[in-house]
Amino acid sequence: MAGSSSTVAPLRGLHRSESDASDRELVFRARGGDAWAQRVLYHRHAPTVLGLATRLLADEAEARDVMQDSFIAAFDRLEQLEQPEAFVGWLKSITVRNVHRRFRRRRWTGWLTLTSPQLQSGLSQMQTADVPPEVAAELTLIDRVLKTLPPEQRVAWTLRHVEGEALASVASLMNCSLATAKRRISSAQARLDAHTRGLRA
């Protein structure tokens, strides 16, 4: 479905009317076994899924695996999608569930201490070349603190403050109540504030 590159090459040779087909139309076609429709959905949304997984896991290699697993699961379960036009939101929820599975697997195998540093990625890797030194320092510190948080808090905070999801969307993506989502974000923010207060003084 895709190579190992962290970027997704655009499909070539598509008529404009085809490449601009709505997600709803593509989902219906994919349900009927149309491989072309699956490829378009993949190339359209793979960058979003890969970015989300990378920011949640802070590990690009694992994120690529999660992206592949999420698309495979989505295409296998297309009949379960009640609103085809909501494909990307549904795909994000599958991705978040797969991220949680990765966190559980890390706990089982001890990968949290064995992950190769060169494969890790985070907010500090997203900064632009002209970022001020004090901002770069804060991003590095935030990355460090995020990695110490319980997975549920880290994912909730990242969805809200990095991905820009609304609170209701965070709750939906994490399959929890709105109150639980708010509590997780608040707890994560309190930890971050405690560690970054000195930088902002």
C-alpha positions in Angstrom: 0.0 0.0 0.0 2.9 2.3 0.7 6.6 2.4 1.0 8.7 3.1 4.1 9.1 6.8 3.4 7.6 9.2 5.9 6.1 11.1 3.1 3.4 9.9 0.7 3.9 10.4 -3.0 0.8 11.7 -4.9 -0.9 9.4 -7.3 -0.2 10.1 -10.9 -2.3 9.9 -14.0 -5.6 10.7 -12.3 -8.3 12.8 -14.0 -9.1 15.9 -12.0 -12.7 14.8 -11.5 -11.5 11.5 -10.1 -8.8 12.8 -7.8 -11.4 15.3 -6.4 -13.9 12.7 -5.6 -15.4 13.1 -2.2 -14.6 10.7 0.7 -18.2 9.6 0.7 -18.0 8.5 -3.0 -14.7 6.9 -2.5 -15.8 4.9 0.5 -18.8 3.6 -1.4 -16.6 2.6 -4.3 -14.0 1.0 -1.9 -16.8 -1.0 -0.2 -17.5 -2.5 -3.6 -13.9 -3.7 -4.0 -12.6 -0.7 -6.0 -8.8 -0.8 -5.4 -8.4 2.6 -7.0 -10.7 4.2 -4.5 -8.7 2.7 -1.7 -5.5 4.0 -3.1 -7.0 7.5 -3.4 -8.2 7.4 0.2 -4.8 6.2 1.3 -2.8 8.9 -0.5 -5.3 11.6 0.5 -5.2 10.9 4.3 -1.9 9.0 4.9 0.0 12.3 5.7 -2.6 13.2 8.3 -2.5 9.8 9.9 1.3 9.6 9.9 1.6 13.0 11.4 -0.9 12.2 14.2 0.7 8.9 15.0 4.2 10.4 15.0 3.3 13.2 17.4 1.5 10.8 19.7 4.2 8.2 19.8 7.3 10.4 19.4 8.7 7.6 17.3 8.5 7.8 13.5 9.3 4.1 12.8 6.5 3.0 15.1 4.2 5.7 13.6 4.7 4.3 10.1 3.6 0.8 11.4 0.6 2.3 13.1 -0.4 4.2 9.9 -0.3 0.9 7.9 -2.2 -1.0 10.5 -4.8 1.7 10.7 -5.5 1.8 7.0 -5.7 -2.0 6.8 -8.2 -2.0 9.7 -10.2 0.8 8.2 -10.5 -0.9 4.8 -11.4 -4.2 6.4 -14.2 -2.5 8.4 -15.6 -0.1 5.9 -19.0 -1.7 6.2 -19.1 -0.6 9.8 -18.7 3.1 8.9 -22.2 4.6 9.2 -21.3 8.0 7.8 -19.0 7.6 4.8 -18.4 11.3 4.6 -16.8 11.1 8.1 -14.1 8.7 7.0 -11.1 10.8 8.1 -12.5 11.2 11.7 -13.2 7.5 11.9 -9.7 6.8 10.6 -8.2 9.0 13.3 -10.1 7.1 16.0 -8.7 3.8 14.7 -5.2 5.4 14.7 -5.6 6.6 18.3 -6.7 3.1 19.4 -3.7 1.6 17.6 -1.4 4.1 19.4 -2.8 3.0 22.7 -2.0 -0.6 21.8 1.6 0.5 21.1 1.8 2.1 24.5 0.6 -1.1 26.1 3.1 -3.2 24.1 5.9 -0.8 25.2 4.9 -1.5 28.8 4.9 -5.3 28.2 8.3 -5.4 26.5 10.1 -2.5 28.2 10.6 -0.7 24.9 10.3 2.7 26.6 13.9 2.3 27.7 15.1 0.5 24.6 13.8 2.8 21.9 16.6 4.0 19.7 17.0 7.8 20.2 17.6 8.4 16.5 14.1 7.0 15.7 12.3 9.3 18.1 10.4 12.4 17.0 8.5 15.1 18.8 7.6 18.7 19.1 11.2 19.8 19.0 11.6 18.1 15.6 8.6 20.1 14.2 10.2 23.5 14.9 11.2 25.9 12.1 14.8 26.8 11.4 14.3 30.4 12.8 12.7 29.4 16.1 14.1 31.6 19.0 16.4 29.7 21.4 14.0 30.1 24.3 11.2 28.6 22.3 13.4 25.7 21.2 14.4 25.1 24.8 10.7 25.1 25.9 9.7 22.6 23.1 12.6 20.3 24.1 11.4 20.4 27.7 7.8 19.8 26.8 8.9 16.8 24.8 10.8 15.5 27.8 7.8 16.0 30.1 5.3 14.5 27.7 7.3 11.3 27.6 6.9 10.9 31.4 3.1 11.3 31.4 0.7 8.4 31.5 -0.3 7.5 27.8 -3.9 8.6 28.3 -2.8 12.1 29.4 -0.2 12.5 26.8 -2.5 11.5 24.0 -5.3 13.7 25.2 -3.1 16.8 25.6 -1.5 16.2 22.2 -4.8 15.8 20.4 -6.1 19.0 22.0 -3.0 21.3 21.9 -1.0 20.0 19.0 -3.6 18.5 16.7 -6.1 21.3 17.5 -9.0 18.9 18.1 -12.1 20.2 19.9 -12.7 18.8 23.4 -15.7 16.8 22.1 -13.5 15.4 19.3 -10.8 14.4 21.8 -13.4 12.5 23.9 -14.7 10.8 20.7 -11.2 9.8 19.4 -10.2 8.4 22.8 -13.6 6.7 23.4 -14.1 8.4 26.7 -16.5 10.9 28.3 -16.0 14.6 27.8 -15.3 15.0 31.6 -12.6 12.3 31.4 -11.0 14.0 28.4 -11.0 17.3 30.2 -9.5 15.8 33.3 -6.7 14.1 31.3 -5.8 17.3 29.5 -5.9 19.3 32.7 -3.6 16.8 34.5 -1.1 16.9 31.6 -1.2 20.7 31.5 -0.6 20.9 35.2 2.5 18.7 34.9 3.8 20.8 31.9 3.2 24.1 33.7 5.1 22.9 36.7 8.1 22.0 34.6 8.0 25.1 32.3 7.2 27.8 34.8 10.8 28.7 35.2 11.3 29.2 31.5 8.4 31.6 31.4 9.4 33.6 34.5 
